[in-house]
Amino acid sequence: MTTIKKAYASATDEIIRTLEILVSGADPIRICTGFVDRLLTLEDDTEAEFIAGPLSIKRPSKSASGQQTLSLSIANVTSQGQEAIEAALESGEEVPVIYREYLASDLSAPATNPYRMTLRGGGFQGIMIQIEAGYFDLLNTQWPRRRYTADDFPGLRYI
């Protein structure tokens, strides 16, 4: 049984949920649940400060649909964070979103493997932001990935 499953079963340890949004050209946005800012160790053994705040996370359902989406709400978003997220949504670039779970008794590493997703959309309502992030979209991926066209392979023109 994994450490996180033991914590869920015994309910003796606090589970700290964290969210990291890596916007290009801006500082990473790092938020954790609770009332205390925390210095947490990431999976690559670097430490990062996570700011405590109201964070509501709906984890993706485990299904074979191919569309697994993480829905989250963050309250009390500062103007700097709002500007960074708005710029990321408008740019159309791929913005990584990483969700981690820690145990309060062991902040040296995440208790589970992190969920790595990309930002798919979001919206603002006052000081509240609602974001959707999802995994790699396997259903809408072309196969084979590499297309053999005359631009890449000029000899195909004569076949």
C-alpha positions in Angstrom: 0.0 0.0 0.0 1.4 3.4 -1.0 2.0 6.2 1.5 -0.9 8.3 0.2 -3.3 5.4 0.4 -2.3 4.8 4.0 -3.0 8.5 4.8 -6.4 8.3 3.1 -7.3 5.1 5.0 -6.1 6.3 8.5 -7.0 10.0 8.2 -4.1 10.8 10.6 -2.0 12.9 8.3 -3.0 16.1 6.5 -2.8 16.0 2.7 -1.4 19.2 1.1 -2.6 19.6 -2.5 -0.4 21.9 -4.6 -0.8 23.4 -8.0 2.0 24.9 -10.2 1.3 26.8 -13.4 4.4 27.5 -15.5 3.7 30.5 -17.6 6.4 31.4 -20.1 7.9 34.8 -19.5 6.6 35.0 -15.9 7.4 33.6 -12.5 5.7 30.2 -11.9 2.4 30.4 -10.0 2.6 28.0 -7.0 -0.4 27.5 -4.7 -1.0 25.0 -1.9 -4.1 24.3 0.2 -4.1 25.4 3.8 -3.4 28.6 5.7 0.4 28.5 5.9 2.9 29.2 3.0 5.1 26.2 2.6 8.6 25.4 1.3 8.2 22.1 -0.5 10.7 19.8 -2.2 9.9 19.0 -5.8 10.6 15.7 -7.5 13.9 17.0 -8.9 15.1 17.8 -5.3 14.8 21.6 -5.7 12.8 23.6 -3.1 10.0 25.9 -4.1 7.7 28.2 -2.1 4.0 27.6 -2.4 1.6 30.3 -1.3 -1.3 29.1 0.8 -4.7 29.9 -0.6 -8.2 28.6 -1.2 -7.9 26.0 -3.9 -10.7 23.7 -5.0 -9.6 20.8 -7.2 -11.7 18.3 -9.0 -9.4 15.5 -10.1 -10.0 13.8 -13.5 -12.1 10.7 -13.5 -10.3 7.5 -14.4 -11.9 6.4 -17.5 -11.1 5.2 -21.1 -12.7 8.3 -22.6 -9.4 9.9 -23.6 -10.6 13.3 -22.3 -9.3 13.6 -18.7 -9.7 17.1 -17.5 -8.7 18.6 -14.1 -11.1 21.4 -13.1 -9.9 23.8 -10.4 -10.8 27.1 -8.8 -8.5 29.5 -7.2 -9.8 32.4 -5.0 -8.0 35.7 -4.1 -5.9 35.7 -7.3 -3.6 38.8 -7.3 -3.5 41.1 -10.3 -0.1 39.8 -11.2 -1.3 36.2 -11.3 -4.4 37.2 -13.2 -2.3 39.1 -15.9 0.0 36.1 -16.3 -2.8 33.6 -16.7 -4.7 35.9 -19.1 -1.5 36.3 -21.2 -1.1 32.5 -21.3 -4.7 31.9 -22.3 -4.5 34.5 -25.1 -1.1 33.5 -26.4 -2.2 30.0 -27.4 1.1 28.5 -26.2 1.2 25.2 -24.3 1.2 26.1 -20.6 2.2 23.2 -18.3 0.1 22.7 -15.1 1.5 20.3 -12.4 -0.7 19.0 -9.6 1.1 17.4 -6.6 0.0 15.9 -3.3 2.2 16.0 -0.2 1.8 14.7 3.4 2.2 17.3 6.1 4.5 14.8 8.0 6.9 14.5 4.9 7.5 17.6 2.8 10.7 16.1 1.3 8.9 14.7 -1.8 5.4 14.4 -3.3 3.4 11.5 -1.8 2.2 10.5 -5.3 3.5 10.9 -8.8 2.6 14.4 -10.1 -0.2 15.0 -12.6 1.4 16.8 -15.6 -1.1 18.5 -17.8 -1.5 21.5 -20.1 -3.8 24.5 -19.7 -6.9 24.1 -21.8 -9.0 27.1 -20.8 -10.2 29.3 -18.0 -12.2 32.3 -17.0 -12.3 34.9 -14.3 -15.2 36.0 -12.0 -14.0 38.8 -9.8 -11.1 37.5 -7.7 -11.9 33.9 -8.6 -10.3 32.0 -11.5 -11.6 28.7 -12.9 -9.1 26.7 -15.0 -9.3 23.5 -16.9 -6.2 21.5 -17.6 -6.0 18.2 -19.4 -3.7 15.3 -20.4 -2.3 14.7 -23.8 -5.2 14.3 -26.2 -4.6 10.8 -27.6 -7.9 10.6 -29.5 -7.2 13.6 -31.8 -3.6 12.7 -32.5 -2.7 11.7 -36.1 -1.2 8.3 -36.8 1.4 7.9 -38.0 2.8 11.0 -36.4 5.2 11.7 -39.2 3.6 12.3 -42.5 5.5 11.4 -45.7 4.9 14.4 -47.9 6.7 15.6 -51.0 8.0 18.6 -49.1 10.0 16.4 -46.7 10.7 13.6 -49.2 11.1 15.0 -52.7 11.4 11.5 -54.3 7.7 10.9 -53.6 6.8 13.2 -56.4 7.9 10.7 -59.0 6.1 7.7 -57.6 
